[in-house]
Amino acid sequence: MSALALDERDLEFFKDVYNLMKNKYPEMEEKFGIWRNHQHFELAENEVLHETTNITTRESVLRIIDKNNLPNEAFASTWKLSETGPIVATWCCDDRPMY
């Protein structure tokens, strides 16, 4: 089995998280999902991941940018869970409409 494939424990976890969301936070079902935490390299302290989209070509691009260059309209789009609270993992987007 590939290291990226889901095993039985993963599937059990997904089911538990889904049931918790469905039963306790049903309004969140279309708002949040799960993203595999991984990294290909370390980000410097002044860097963030920023996603942009091109509606015409239907492409999303994830780039590393300096925090100071993060657009004013950018918003947190993925988080890592931690004991101290959610940590922003990715920022999105630009001023294009979200679908």
DRENROLUM-231205 format. One line per 10 residues: number of its first residue (from 1); for each residue y, z, x of C-alpha. Coordinates in Angstrom, 1 decimal, decimal comma. Last residue first. Layout:
N
NUM = Y:Z:X | ...
This chain:
99
99 = 29,3:-6,3:-17,3 | 32,0:-5,0:-14,9 | 35,4:-6,7:-14,9 | 36,8:-7,8:-11,5 | 39,3:-5,5:-9,8 | 37,0:-4,7:-6,9 | 33,8:-2,8:-6,8 | 32,0:-0,4:-6,1 | 31,5:2,6:-3,8 | 28,2:3,6:-2,4
89 = 26,5:6,9:-1,2 | 28,8:9,4:-2,9 | 27,3:12,9:-2,5 | 26,2:14,7:-5,7 | 26,3:18,5:-5,6 | 25,8:21,4:-3,1 | 22,0:21,3:-3,4 | 22,0:17,6:-2,8 | 21,6:14,4:-4,8 | 22,6:11,2:-3,2
79 = 25,1:9,1:-5,2 | 25,6:5,6:-6,3 | 28,5:3,9:-8,0 | 31,6:5,8:-6,9 | 34,7:3,9:-7,9 | 37,0:1,3:-6,3 | 40,3:0,6:-8,0 | 42,4:1,8:-5,1 | 40,5:-0,6:-2,8 | 38,7:1,1:0,2
69 = 40,5:0,0:3,4 | 41,2:3,6:4,6 | 37,5:4,4:4,2 | 36,7:1,7:6,8 | 34,3:-0,9:5,5 | 30,5:-1,4:5,5 | 29,6:-4,2:3,2 | 27,3:-4,6:0,1 | 27,6:-8,0:-1,5 | 26,8:-8,8:-5,1
59 = 26,3:-12,4:-6,2 | 26,5:-14,1:-9,5 | 28,2:-17,2:-8,0 | 31,0:-17,2:-10,6 | 30,9:-13,4:-11,1 | 31,4:-12,7:-7,4 | 30,8:-9,0:-6,8 | 31,8:-6,4:-4,3 | 29,9:-3,4:-3,0 | 31,4:-0,9:-0,5
49 = 29,4:1,3:1,8 | 31,6:3,8:3,6 | 33,0:4,3:7,1 | 35,3:6,8:8,7 | 32,5:9,3:9,7 | 30,6:6,4:11,3 | 27,7:5,1:9,3 | 24,2:5,4:10,7 | 21,8:2,4:10,5 | 19,3:0,8:8,1
39 = 19,5:3,5:5,6 | 17,3:4,7:2,8 | 17,6:6,5:-0,5 | 15,8:4,5:-3,2 | 18,0:4,1:-6,3 | 17,4:5,7:-9,6 | 19,2:4,9:-12,9 | 22,4:6,1:-14,6 | 24,7:4,9:-17,4 | 22,3:3,3:-20,0
29 = 20,2:6,5:-20,4 | 23,2:8,9:-20,0 | 23,9:9,3:-23,7 | 20,4:10,6:-24,1 | 21,1:13,7:-21,9 | 18,5:16,4:-22,9 | 15,6:14,4:-24,3 | 16,1:10,9:-22,8 | 17,4:12,3:-19,5 | 14,6:14,8:-19,1
19 = 12,0:12,2:-20,2 | 13,3:9,7:-17,7 | 13,3:12,2:-14,9 | 9,7:13,3:-15,7 | 8,5:9,7:-16,0 | 10,2:8,7:-12,7 | 8,6:11,7:-11,0 | 5,2:10,8:-12,3 | 5,6:7,2:-11,1 | 6,7:8,5:-7,6
9 = 3,6:10,8:-7,5 | 1,3:7,9:-8,5 | 2,6:5,7:-5,7 | 5,6:3,3:-5,8 | 5,6:0,5:-3,2 | 8,2:0,7:-0,4 | 5,7:2,0:2,2 | 3,5:-0,9:1,3 | 0,0:0,0:0,0
